[in-house]
Amino acid sequence: MKKKSLNKLDKYLIFSVTVLILYTIVEQILSIKVGVERSTLTTCFYAAFGGEILSCVVIKVFNIKNEESDDDEKPIPPAPEEIEFEELSEDNL
C-alpha cells in the first residue's frame, strides 16, 4: 500500500496548532509560578498564529472548491494573442 504523505500546508497547520497548545501550557505554568499574566503577549501570539491557521484553512477550502470545479471541464477562452482582430480601414469607420 502507498503511504499518503502530508503536504506543506498540512504540516504547517499541525505545527501552528502544536505551538499554540505548547504556548498555552507554558503560559499557564508561568502564570501560576510567577503570578503575572502576560495578556498583551498572549493576545499578540494568538492573533498571529490564529490568523495563520485561518489563512491556511481558507487556502485549503478554496483549493478543494477549485479541484471540484476543474472536474466540470469548462472551455478555456483563448489567450489575447490568439484572438484575431479586423484591421481598421477608412471604410469600416
C-alpha positions in Angstrom: 0.0 0.0 0.0 1.1 3.5 -0.8 1.6 5.7 2.3 -0.1 9.1 2.0 2.3 11.9 2.8 1.3 15.3 4.2 1.8 18.4 2.1 3.5 21.5 3.3 0.2 23.2 4.2 -0.9 20.3 6.4 2.5 20.2 8.1 2.3 23.9 8.8 -1.2 23.6 10.3 0.0 20.8 12.6 3.0 23.0 13.6 0.8 26.0 14.3 -1.7 24.1 16.4 1.1 22.4 18.3 2.8 25.7 19.0 -0.5 27.2 20.3 -1.0 24.3 22.6 2.5 24.4 23.9 2.4 28.2 24.5 -0.9 27.8 26.4 0.6 25.2 28.7 3.8 27.1 29.3 1.9 30.4 29.9 -0.4 28.7 32.4 2.6 27.2 34.3 4.5 30.5 34.3 1.4 32.5 35.5 0.9 30.1 38.4 4.6 30.1 39.4 5.3 33.9 38.9 1.8 35.2 39.4 1.9 37.5 36.4 -0.3 37.1 33.4 1.2 38.3 30.1 -2.0 39.4 28.5 -0.5 41.5 25.7 1.9 38.8 24.6 -0.8 36.2 24.7 -3.1 38.4 22.6 -0.5 39.0 20.0 0.6 35.4 20.0 -2.9 34.1 19.5 -3.7 36.8 16.9 -0.6 35.9 14.8 -1.0 32.1 14.9 -4.8 32.2 14.7 -4.5 34.4 11.6 -2.1 31.9 10.1 -4.3 29.0 10.8 -7.3 30.9 9.4 -5.5 31.7 6.2 -4.3 28.1 5.8 -7.9 26.9 6.2 -9.2 29.3 3.7 -6.5 28.2 1.2 -7.4 24.6 1.7 -11.1 25.3 1.3 -10.7 27.2 -1.9 -8.2 24.6 -3.3 -10.8 21.9 -2.7 -13.5 24.0 -4.4 -11.2 24.7 -7.4 -10.4 21.0 -7.7 -14.1 20.2 -7.8 -14.8 22.9 -10.4 -11.9 21.7 -12.6 -13.8 18.4 -12.9 -16.5 20.3 -14.8 -14.1 20.9 -17.7 -15.3 24.3 -18.7 -13.9 25.5 -22.0 -10.9 27.9 -21.6 -11.2 31.2 -23.5 -8.4 31.9 -26.0 -5.5 34.0 -24.9 -5.5 37.6 -26.2 -2.7 36.8 -28.6 -4.9 34.2 -30.3 -7.8 36.5 -31.0 -7.9 37.8 -34.5 -9.0 41.4 -35.0 -10.2 43.0 -38.1 -7.9 45.7 -39.4 -9.4 49.1 -39.4 -9.7 50.9 -42.6 -11.5 54.1 -43.7 -14.4 52.0 -45.0 -15.0 50.5 -41.5 -15.1 53.8 -39.8 
